[in-house]
Amino acid sequence: MLSRPDLAGVARTLRPNAFPSRFAVELCADCNLRCSMCHHPSMRRPKGVMPFPLWQRCADEIAATAPQTQCWFSFCGEPLLQPELLLRCLAYGRSVGLSAQCLNTNGMLLTPDLADALLGAGLGQFVIGLDGFRAETYAKIRVGGDRDVVYGNVEYLLERRRQMAAGPEVMVQFIAMAENEGELPAFRDHWLPRGATVKARHMLSWGGRFGTQLCVPDEERIACPWAVTMLHVFWDGRVPRCPGDTEGDEGVGNAWQESLADLWAKLGRYRELHLQHRFAELPERCQTCRDWMVGRAERIRPGAGGAA
């Protein structure tokens, strides 16, 4: 089992920022799996693919304003459904000076050729969501996936990464939930010797849609780290208020028409309420959301003997 989140420690890292420290890019809104802990299977908004010029517009501004911003190619879809576009976006981001491009994928489409290309694309972090060790556990959580196929894909990726002098940190993610209880030790023991970092975290509620095993008293509530640090853009340029707003019901504008800095500024009042702990004044969605409880992930690195 994961330890109780160190919310006080997380809170000490949260402060007002003139620009987001993390930027989530929805390269496409489709997904090839129907994961049990994900909102995507019930998502109603139109699904499409981000036009390359929109990424250019975002990347140019980030590079000019805060090139160290972590740019995550993940949000409400599977980026490997658009491999050529992904590689093109990564190449462009690298060319304009983005220093922290990251990828989060379910790994089912991670063919050897694509793995080789991505390892040379300048990624800083490469996260593959697995969540189960036994095949039957994986099948319950990662519905539509094949445990043996994705494990083989990741093992190839790690073998190729070991042959490189430099490259991204490869992480295998384990989201703790009732379905995989007790499997983290076996999961960890399988992946650490192969050179992966094990990233273990508590399950998100996705804006209150899902229950959580966490039980943190409301009096210990902290500002939501997702809301305070991250800006998200849908494939069509719309910017939701927070990651829990997966339908864009409370959007603040569109990155085609406005700068990311202006869109971030529009969300400033909302961040202020969080940081000032004026939680009762937050929107209705925030009253049932429990994602502030999740805390930071535990990262167990090969040879480290523990979390980092």
ABEGO torsion letter per residue (X at the ends): XBBBBBAAAAAAABBBBABBABBBBBABABBABBBAABAAAABABBBBBBBAAAAAAAAAAAAAABAABBBBBBBABBAAABAAAAAAAAAAAAAAGBABBBBBBAGAABBAAAAAAAAAAGBABBBBBAGBABAAAAAAABBGBBAAAAAAAAAAAAAAAAABABEBBBBBBBBBBAAABGAAAAAAAAAAAAGBBBBBBBBBAGGGABBBABBBBAAABBBBAAAAABBBBBAAGBBBABAABAAGAABAEBAAABBAAAAAAAAAAAAAAAAAGBAAABBAAAAABAAAAAEBBBBBBBGAGEBX
